[in-house]
């Protein structure tokens, strides 16, 4: 009755083999470009000052709690230069995303919101179109105090003049504790 | 288990010692060949014993109390047709449809014998033929949502997945051409990868259907079946064109069937669909980036020999789908702003064809071989192998330019191999059934940035189901049992961390169904089943921020399988154009897996997000689905439908007192009511057309979980719609024309079951026009 069973079985075997071959492709080379920002570095330089502070979440969203440094500033100090760096440390080696952001400065805006601590921040750079950018800023500290600093990176903001609500997408939104002492 | 086998052996033992059975029946219809219209008052008689019947208006006849293994001569006659006689030996209740052909010569007679596929004992609804045709060009969900008990879980206007009596995704199965669809079903924004054009029949089975379709069908199944291939030599096909005003969408589909030779040779079908649409419009603004482009192919061939039937089919589904730009947010702050915006923020309110980031590109390929081998008239072996490849790319809004900006952010690849073997038997002592085994091998890779980990899966199942029917005994009984085992190895998660975790679960499902026929028209069905569902990989290991929902979600590797207890009671009355169906269901799921809100927010680099964790608690879903079609006057029919569902889970308050909390995302009460007008029939032919005006009212959902919603549940709304169809003859070829007007009042509304209700209104008025040209005669007689 099953005069064709043999060839059928062969066909099934061939299909199974085919699928096994496809499945054997390299697991992680998906040609994807999934960007993950894990680390924000604040580098402060000024009179007698050269320090870096990190907001670091190497395992991405969830999992272990992010490690957040407290930014410590000396009181009554002018002309502190702050340079930000942005990394993806989930990759090996680390990927420095800063240069990309800098290359497309017109499409990016960093904003800084101070809460409680007694210091001020002004932009020390401009984007390719001469508008606000904020990778480099100038900080001036006043009396000893504590508070926090909220740094955001906006992508394709619609209004770079409106620092409270520039539009576009938020690429990161982190808060550092700040102590002036 | 040993007892079970003994029992089965007893049941299946051929009853040679039992005296001759004289309670068999011969039933069927008499049709006129070619146009398939019933031949009323045809006479079916059995020569020599004085038994016979006259067919009723529907061509239906039934002759009871015939003896087994006795040679009868059946004579079928009608005034306008030739007599037809056939010798017949019955071994069981038999259904035969006679096709009489009366041409000028009056001498050609054809016969067709049809195996009786017993209807499921669960509540089941089939999409009305007119609704199926009128939904062509829309997605599967739009076609299904008119059915009582079926609602849609949506992510914007373009992504919809069916919800059956409150259950969806991992808990219902989509079965396309006898293959259970294996895509990334767990995701709410992952619509089923099927082309409704390939289906000639869409049936929704409500309630556990796991014996037949596996652990993924504990809540029900959507079963799509293609039209059978030609049974006679020749070729035929159809061509369908459609256009939609909202989004300026267009769809073209065509199908060609060919059978070069006689019944035993090969037969072929080739079918394709092309679809394109641009931005949709809500009554007050355009919905930026809601265009879609789709292209599908389907090929099928069968080869029949004396005792074998082979089928080989292949399908390819390819969809590029824009995701509304206004729904794209990066942080909770932005989400709050978007929710509170009166008019969608970040929305490009213009018409555009272009599909920009964010968008999805989804491909699904299926290869299937099915072979049926008959040992004898009673027993056959049904084997099937299917290979599915689901390839899903998600393109997010990115900062990068150049080559990197063309790449997707997440990529899913899912390979599924399924091997089925079943032994099926025709009725033996009125028991008809089958038993089989199933093996599945799955391989899933996600890579970087994925919400779920890479995994491999192996599962196996052993099942058995039997059905007892003995016409005209009013009772029918069905039982089934299935054992499922699933093994999963999660390897690497989305951050490329090594999980290397193995989980395995085994469990039993069982079902018992009873049908009592009060009369030919009126039946009562009771169905009880217990279902087993192991936790899915996403429920065990998911981790990440779900931006559309503004939540952080985390799986729990300690989850246990769900155990469902599903009961439904179904009353069905069908007489002429009167149709009434009432389904009452009570579905209890122990250890129901759901997302439970955490006490603290999770801090991410994009700010804090409310955290939800997969947890388990006993849940209950109970409800009523009702339909009533009532002929009012001549060709006017009143059509009404209602779906009401209450779903809750056991919860504990702060001090540890147990109470019942509502389940989230449960459809509010829904009602549909309208009038259908059928054009008068001429000379006993089918009605040439119809107009259907109907309204649907959806209440406001007030039963929401205690943790509340990000935005209040939307208000109740009523939409008015109009469908119409008409058949004309263009030369030799019949042409079907259809009109489909949705949201006639251009009402602005939002839907509780749509995630994007947070951001924008649903689309407004949409006028659809479609045409289907039938080429050549279908050769199914």
Interface residues (C-beta under 8 A of the other chain):
Chain A: X1 X2 X4 X5 X8 X11 X12 X15 X16 X18 X19 X22 X23 X27 X28 X29 X30 X31 X32 X33 X34 X35 X36 X37 X38 X40 X55 X57 X59 X60 X61 X62 X63 X65 X66 X90 X100 X101 X104 X107 X108 X155 X156 X165 X167 X168 X169 X170 X171 X172 X173 X174
Chain B: X305 X307 X308 X310 X328 X329 X330 X331 X333 X334 X337 X345 X346 X367 X369 X371 X373 X374 X375 X385 X387 X389 X393 X397 X398 X399 X400 X401 X404 X405 X407 X408 X409 X410 X411 X413 X415 X417 X419 X443 X445 X446 X447 X448 X449 X454 X491 X492 X494 X495 X496 X497 X543 X544 X545 X552 X554 X602 X603 X604 X605 X606 X607 X609
